[in-house]
Amino acid sequence: MNIDELLRYAAKYGASDLHITVGNPPIIRVNGRLKKIPGPALGAEDARALVYSILNDEQRNAVERRRELDLSYTWGAAEQAGAVQVEYVTPERIRARVNVFLELAGVGAAFRIIPARIRTLDELPAPESVAEFARGHSGLVLVTGPTGCGKSTTLASLIDRIDQERSARIITIEDPVEYIFHGRNCLISQREVGTHSVSFAAALRACLREDPDVLLVGEMRDLETIRLALTAAETGHLVLSTLHTNNVAETVDRIIDVFPADQQEYMRQILASVIRGIISQRLLPRKDGRGRVAAMEVLVATPAVRNLIRESKSHQMPSLVQTGLQYGMQTMDQCLDMLVHKGLIAPEVAAAAASDRKLLTKSAMSEPGPKGQ
């Protein structure tokens, strides 16, 4: 199989990822589990040929020079993808996010298949408080979690909701561009780091002169990008972005800790004033075996939350989130409890993901709701 055939095979079985490595056959990830594609293990030259077949000369040189490369890849015509699941097919093409890397054995690559259809917030499922984040006209909304937890999907769902409900100028800065937005009511421009700009910070700085209402920053990965994102939120823009943190309290600390000690108090005041909400999420297997579902911890920036940020008391946030249901907040354990009650995940899955199993109600752990709710 060539790369196009491997990716079609992956999409046919609803895989989220395809892995090319030396010494193994191509491997796909389905519902969080790795499965080998039938066939022989790849030698070093086989893997190199497969990966390099999708790269142009400039990209091949970049891999040799930097030892790694991020890019997006579009392939295939719809009529050639007969059995591919509908949500992974556009009218003409299928897309993937690719990371090419060098390892001890040779060249490898990881392909993340990008669904063509953007899921709605209800399908994730996300609480109504998350939809309210999309209705804001300024401030900072963060989606956090480990790699592969669906952060890009949640951001895409938020942008799609804005596109449904408002007429706004939206600019996205991504590395690489993943979901493609077509702009029903909004004017949307998508910029790719490395192709359309040299860095997140440079693109963000330029975007502030391009009349944006909403900015999507794929990742706040360095001090300058974080500073510019906070500035954009402070000057009347709605900024959506991601961080690789595990919960809402850790997210606040990570942002502040990026700055030098003599700037942290000032940046803490800015963050407290601009933050609208934080979503910390993970993906869990559905009970019915049909994919995965997002479990979300949600922080809404109430006056009490802003005060904790200003006073450097982020360690008190979990208690505030736990008691903030009336504001649309929920802890991860409360979300897990709800997902079990709805019959979306199995009790043992919730128990394994919970930070404190004692907070899961006995009824949720023993009497899940009707299947498919």
C-alpha distance (Angstrom), angle and dihedral (degrees) to the residues before:
residue distance angle dihedral
M1 . . .
N2 3.79 . .
I3 3.81 122.4 .
D4 3.81 94.0 -90.4
E5 3.81 91.4 53.1
L6 3.81 92.2 45.9
L7 3.79 91.7 50.8
R8 3.79 92.0 47.9
Y9 3.79 88.6 50.7
A10 3.81 89.3 50.9
A11 3.81 92.8 48.8
K12 3.81 91.5 46.4
Y13 3.80 90.4 61.3
G14 3.79 94.1 42.8
A15 3.81 94.2 -108.7
S16 3.78 119.9 169.9
D17 3.82 94.9 -157.2
L18 3.79 143.5 23.7
H19 3.82 120.8 -156.1
I20 3.81 126.1 -158.9
T21 3.82 113.7 -167.8
V22 3.79 136.4 153.8
G23 3.81 115.2 -100.8
N24 3.82 95.6 24.6
P25 3.78 135.6 75.8
P26 3.81 113.5 -111.7
I27 3.81 108.8 -70.9
I28 3.82 129.4 -153.0
R29 3.80 130.5 -161.7
V30 3.82 114.6 -134.1
N31 3.82 119.4 -178.7
G32 3.79 89.1 -16.7
R33 3.83 95.8 -50.8
L34 3.80 127.3 108.7
K35 3.81 118.4 -124.4
K36 3.80 128.0 -178.1
I37 3.79 118.7 -127.0
P38 3.82 107.9 -127.7
G39 3.77 110.3 -99.8
P40 3.80 143.8 75.3
A41 3.80 125.3 -48.2
L42 3.78 114.7 -94.5
G43 3.78 119.8 -109.6
A44 3.80 121.3 -144.0
E45 3.81 92.7 -96.9
D46 3.83 92.5 45.0
A47 3.81 92.6 53.2
R48 3.78 92.3 44.4
A49 3.81 92.2 50.1
L50 3.81 92.3 48.7
V51 3.79 94.7 49.2
Y52 3.81 96.9 40.0
S53 3.82 90.6 50.1
I54 3.83 89.7 76.4
L55 3.82 95.8 45.0
N56 3.78 128.7 86.6
D57 3.80 121.8 -140.1
E58 3.80 93.4 -92.1
Q59 3.80 92.0 51.6
R60 3.81 92.4 47.4
N61 3.78 89.9 52.4
A62 3.80 89.7 48.8
V63 3.82 90.9 53.9
E64 3.80 91.6 50.2
R65 3.79 91.6 46.5
R66 3.83 101.7 40.6
R67 3.84 98.2 24.7
E68 3.81 90.9 -131.9
L69 3.79 140.2 48.6
D70 3.81 138.9 -170.1
L71 3.80 119.0 -150.6
S72 3.78 143.1 146.3
Y73 3.80 121.2 -117.1
T74 3.78 128.0 -158.3
W75 3.76 121.1 -168.8
G76 3.78 148.4 155.1
A77 3.79 136.5 37.2
A78 3.79 119.5 -104.9
E79 3.78 94.4 -119.6
Q80 3.82 89.5 57.8
A81 3.80 93.1 52.8
G82 3.79 98.0 65.3
A83 3.81 100.9 155.4
V84 3.79 98.1 33.6
Q85 3.79 114.4 123.7
V86 3.80 112.1 -99.7
E87 3.81 96.0 -122.0
Y88 3.82 90.5 59.8
V89 3.83 95.2 52.2
T90 3.78 130.1 80.6
P91 3.81 119.3 -163.3
E92 3.79 88.4 -92.9
R93 3.79 113.8 7.2
I94 3.78 149.7 22.1
R95 3.82 122.9 -133.6
A96 3.78 136.4 -151.1
R97 3.80 136.3 -178.3
V98 3.80 109.8 -131.8
N99 3.79 135.0 -160.8
V100 3.81 114.2 -169.8
F101 3.79 116.3 -164.5
L102 3.79 143.5 168.8
E103 3.81 118.9 -125.0
L104 3.79 136.5 172.7
A105 3.82 93.1 -80.7
G106 3.80 97.9 42.1
V107 3.80 140.2 -90.0
G108 3.81 120.6 -4.4
A109 3.78 138.1 171.3
A110 3.79 139.7 -162.2
F111 3.81 118.3 -151.7
R112 3.81 120.7 -162.2
I113 3.81 109.5 -161.1
I114 3.80 110.7 -135.9
P115 3.82 114.1 -145.4
A116 3.80 110.8 -127.7
R117 3.78 92.3 -143.9
I118 3.78 114.2 67.5
R119 3.78 111.0 -135.4
T120 3.77 117.4 -124.3
L121 3.80 119.7 -120.2
D122 3.81 88.3 -109.5
E123 3.80 90.9 56.7
L124 3.83 94.6 53.3
P125 3.15 83.2 46.5
A126 3.82 106.3 -119.4
P127 3.81 127.0 171.0
E128 3.81 119.5 -112.4
S129 3.81 90.6 -104.8
V130 3.83 88.5 68.5
A131 3.81 90.3 54.4
E132 3.81 87.4 52.4
F133 3.82 88.9 60.0
A134 3.83 87.8 63.1
R135 3.80 90.1 55.5
G136 3.79 93.8 58.9
H137 3.80 118.6 106.2
S138 3.80 97.2 -156.5
G139 3.78 141.0 13.4
L140 3.79 138.0 64.4
V141 3.82 126.4 -65.4
L142 3.80 118.0 -174.5
V143 3.81 129.7 -164.1
T144 3.80 111.5 -162.2
G145 3.78 140.3 179.6
P146 3.80 141.7 103.0
T147 3.80 124.1 -54.2
G148 3.80 112.1 -70.0
C149 3.80 96.7 21.9
G150 3.81 95.5 119.7
K151 3.81 100.7 -98.7
S152 3.81 92.8 142.1
T153 3.80 90.9 50.0
T154 3.80 92.0 52.4
L155 3.82 91.6 48.3
A156 3.81 89.8 49.1
S157 3.80 90.4 50.8
L158 3.81 90.2 51.6
I159 3.82 91.9 49.9
D160 3.81 90.0 47.1
R161 3.83 90.4 52.3
I162 3.82 90.6 50.5
D163 3.82 88.9 49.4
Q164 3.82 89.7 53.0
E165 3.78 97.8 46.8
R166 3.81 106.7 31.7
S167 3.78 145.6 37.7
A168 3.78 104.0 -127.8
R169 3.79 143.5 142.7
I170 3.82 107.4 -110.7
I171 3.81 125.1 -172.2
T172 3.79 122.0 -174.7
I173 3.82 125.1 -162.0
E174 3.80 111.9 -164.8
D175 3.80 141.5 163.5
P176 2.96 94.5 -124.5
V177 3.83 117.4 -2.9
E178 3.80 107.9 -109.7
Y179 3.81 118.7 171.1
I180 3.79 115.5 36.4
F181 3.82 115.5 -134.8
H182 3.80 118.7 -156.7
G183 3.80 100.1 -167.3
R184 3.77 113.5 -125.6
N185 3.81 97.7 178.0
C186 3.81 100.8 -3.1
L187 3.80 134.1 68.2
I188 3.82 103.7 -122.6
S189 3.81 128.3 -171.3
Q190 3.82 120.7 -176.3
R191 3.80 120.6 -158.0
E192 3.80 126.4 -170.4
V193 3.80 122.0 -148.1
G194 3.79 109.6 -123.0
T195 3.80 92.8 21.1
H196 3.80 104.6 49.0
S197 3.81 99.4 15.6
V198 3.79 137.9 14.3
S199 3.83 96.2 -123.5
F200 3.80 145.6 -5.5
A201 3.80 89.9 -103.1
A202 3.82 94.4 50.6
A203 3.80 92.4 47.1
L204 3.80 92.3 46.4
R205 3.79 91.7 49.5
A206 3.82 90.4 51.6
C207 3.81 93.3 44.4
L208 3.78 91.3 61.6
R209 3.83 86.6 68.0
E210 3.83 93.6 49.7
D211 3.83 99.0 76.1
P212 3.83 97.8 -107.1
D213 3.80 126.0 176.6
V214 3.81 95.3 -178.2
L215 3.81 128.1 28.4
L216 3.79 124.5 -166.5
V217 3.80 111.6 -162.6
G218 3.80 108.8 -169.4
E219 3.81 93.6 -146.3
M220 3.81 136.2 -4.3
R221 3.78 94.1 -139.8
D222 3.82 104.8 154.5
L223 3.79 142.6 29.9
E224 3.80 96.5 -99.7
T225 3.82 93.7 49.6
I226 3.81 91.4 48.6
R227 3.81 91.3 47.9
L228 3.82 92.5 50.2
A229 3.81 92.3 45.5
L230 3.80 90.6 53.1
T231 3.79 90.0 46.9
A232 3.82 91.4 50.8
A233 3.80 90.8 50.0
E234 3.79 90.2 46.9
T235 3.81 92.8 52.3
G236 3.80 95.9 56.4
H237 3.81 106.2 -81.7
L238 3.79 128.4 122.9
V239 3.82 106.3 -124.5
L240 3.81 122.4 -166.1
S241 3.81 119.8 -170.8
T242 3.80 146.8 143.7
L243 3.80 139.7 -119.3
H244 3.80 131.6 -171.7
T245 3.81 97.1 -120.2
N246 3.79 131.0 126.1
N247 3.81 104.1 -135.7
V248 3.79 142.4 7.8
A249 3.81 96.6 -96.6
E250 3.80 92.5 50.7
T251 3.80 89.0 50.0
V252 3.80 93.2 59.2
D253 3.80 92.1 47.2
R254 3.82 92.6 47.9
I255 3.80 92.8 54.6
I256 3.81 94.1 48.7
D257 3.81 95.0 42.3
V258 3.82 91.3 58.7
F259 3.80 90.2 70.8
P260 3.83 126.4 75.9
A261 3.79 114.1 -94.2
D262 3.81 93.9 -106.9
Q263 3.85 90.8 56.5
Q264 3.78 100.1 42.7
E265 3.81 97.8 88.2
Y266 3.81 91.6 51.4
M267 3.82 93.3 46.9
R268 3.80 90.0 46.9
Q269 3.81 89.1 58.7
I270 3.81 91.1 49.3
L271 3.82 93.1 47.6
A272 3.80 90.9 49.6
S273 3.80 90.8 52.9
V274 3.84 98.3 46.4
I275 3.80 105.5 35.1
R276 3.82 113.1 109.3
G277 3.78 99.8 171.7
I278 3.78 149.1 -31.6
I279 3.80 126.2 -137.6
S280 3.81 115.9 -164.1
Q281 3.78 111.5 -172.2
R282 3.77 148.5 169.8
L283 3.81 134.1 -172.7
L284 3.81 120.5 -116.5
P285 3.84 130.0 -174.4
R286 3.79 114.8 -98.9
K287 3.77 117.2 -117.3
D288 3.81 91.4 -125.3
G289 3.82 91.7 54.5
R290 3.82 92.9 -118.5
G291 3.78 100.8 127.4
R292 3.78 129.1 -69.5
V293 3.78 136.4 -53.7
A294 3.82 129.3 -142.3
A295 3.81 117.8 -115.9
M296 3.80 109.3 -160.0
E297 3.78 136.3 -163.3
V298 3.81 107.0 -159.6
L299 3.80 128.8 -160.6
V300 3.81 118.2 -171.1
A301 3.80 116.2 -161.2
T302 3.78 102.2 -117.6
P303 3.83 121.4 165.7
A304 3.82 88.5 -97.6
V305 3.82 91.4 53.6
R306 3.81 92.0 48.7
N307 3.78 89.6 50.0
L308 3.83 91.8 53.5
I309 3.80 89.7 52.1
R310 3.80 92.3 49.9
E311 3.80 92.1 48.7
S312 3.83 94.3 45.9
K313 3.81 92.9 -117.2
S314 3.79 100.0 131.6
H315 3.82 89.3 139.5
Q316 3.82 87.0 73.2
M317 3.81 93.6 56.6
P318 3.84 97.4 89.9
S319 3.82 90.0 61.4
L320 3.80 90.9 47.7
V321 3.81 91.6 49.6
Q322 3.80 91.5 47.8
T323 3.81 91.8 55.5
G324 3.82 96.2 37.6
L325 3.80 100.1 85.2
Q326 3.81 92.0 123.8
Y327 3.81 88.9 60.6
G328 3.81 93.6 49.5
M329 3.82 96.2 -98.1
Q330 3.78 124.9 139.9
T331 3.79 136.0 173.6
M332 3.79 121.7 -130.2
D333 3.81 90.3 -107.9
Q334 3.82 91.6 51.7
C335 3.81 89.5 50.8
L336 3.81 91.7 49.1
D337 3.79 89.3 50.6
M338 3.81 90.4 52.4
L339 3.82 93.5 47.3
V340 3.83 90.3 53.4
H341 3.83 91.0 49.0
K342 3.82 89.4 52.4
G343 3.79 91.8 50.4
L344 3.81 92.7 -119.2
I345 3.81 97.1 120.9
A346 3.80 133.1 24.1
P347 3.82 119.7 -106.3
E348 3.80 91.8 -117.8
V349 3.82 90.4 54.6
A350 3.81 90.0 52.5
A351 3.79 91.7 47.2
A352 3.82 91.9 51.9
A353 3.82 92.3 49.4
A354 3.82 97.7 42.5
S355 3.79 120.6 105.4
D356 3.81 89.3 -150.2
R357 3.80 116.8 19.2
K358 3.79 90.1 -165.1
L359 3.81 89.0 70.0
L360 3.82 91.3 61.1
T361 3.78 108.6 93.1
K362 3.77 118.3 -116.2
S363 3.80 91.0 -125.9
A364 3.80 91.6 55.2
M365 3.79 91.4 50.0
S366 3.79 94.1 49.5
E367 3.81 108.9 24.9
P368 3.81 112.5 41.3
G369 3.77 117.5 -173.9
P370 3.81 126.1 -101.6
K371 3.79 115.2 -56.7
G372 3.80 114.8 -91.9
Q373 3.82 97.4 18.3
